[in-house]
Amino acid sequence: MFLKQLTTASAFAVLAATSATACEINARVNVIGNEFPAIQTVGAGAQECAGAEVSTNLTSEHQTLNVPGMQGNPAEYTSAIIANSSIVALMNEDVIRPLDDLVAAHGGALKQNQLITIDGKIMAVAFMANAQHLVYRSDVLEQIGVEPPTTYEEMLAAAEMIRSQGIMENPVGGAYASGWNLAQEFNNMFLGYGGEFFKPGSAEPNINTEAGVNTLNMMKALSEYMNPDFLTHDSNATNAEYRAGNVALMNMWGSRAATLVTAEGVPQEVIDGFAIAGPMTVGGGEIPASTLWWDGWTVAKNISDEEAEATFIAMMNGIRPDIMQDEDIRTQAVWLIDGYEPTPAAVGVFAAANAGTKPYPMLPYMGLLHTALGNELSDFMQGKESAEQALADVEAAYIAAAKEAGYL
């Protein structure tokens, strides 16, 4: 289905959630979502409800599991925690329900600008904002005598200095794992080069362009300073490289950066040198090579009204304002929860918003392009084909999928 309209006010408006009263439910709740700390906190809050079982499946594979897990009747999962990219697939498959009635009954404290409204119906409740931005080692940059990079060209220059001075062999980190992560890094860089994913007013792809070629060439240049196994490195593996002291510069999610050096066993010099800055630009552009995101939760369509109500109540308990009294939780994300005050870890995400970073495209066919990018770019990154050929392969794969789905 085409999404005719999506409206949500600034992702950084304050979220007013439920009061800190006891949570009682009378039907099962089963939540699927990603596995980073902020989502784990929301899941744990939902599980505090009494009266019925609340289960969670928080995994990096959530995007391959949530649609099939909600297509059954009854659905296996009663809620999927999603972002502004992944809600599109759930909408297209018609597996989530409008929340207007539940908001009226149990969300009186929610403000209008928290509610993700699609085609005039509330389809999700957002609880945090996110973006990718620079994470670096301030001590290493001081050692080579340079300021934190504000452009990817400056990142490359700093990386060469770090390597040539024998400080680190592979000082650049990036979530370049083949598939979703590699595609997302392309999306970021492509927007930084001023690229437009689709021809105006259509679902026709528009990536085999100068901006697309420049994007791949910059990604390849950066990969020369990464671990040779970079095509297997998702956010978890990239963060592990940073924690081990092997990486000095990387583009990382705000939701991951906040807890990057709190893990056990991180060397003291990594902890002391940990620093965050805003997203970088590229190619002389003014738009950051990044994307703005929100994360929120939905309620399944193919469940009973009792289960839907229990799910809504439990998820509201997961985002209740009193969790902001916990200092560790406050630092996990840029929360859209009443009582949240920005922490030092939020600097990068707020910088991304203030610099005019574009939101990830909320188009029903963007997911098809994202998948095609993830499947087709690895050969170029390994030097097996040209940038132009890789982009032609992406467009061909996307066109086939878009025709099958009825978008072309």
Summary of the structure (lengths in Angstrom):
residues: 408
radius of gyration: 21.2
end to end distance: 12.8
largest distance: 63.7
contacts: 1450
relative contact order: 0.20
helix: 43%
strand: 16%
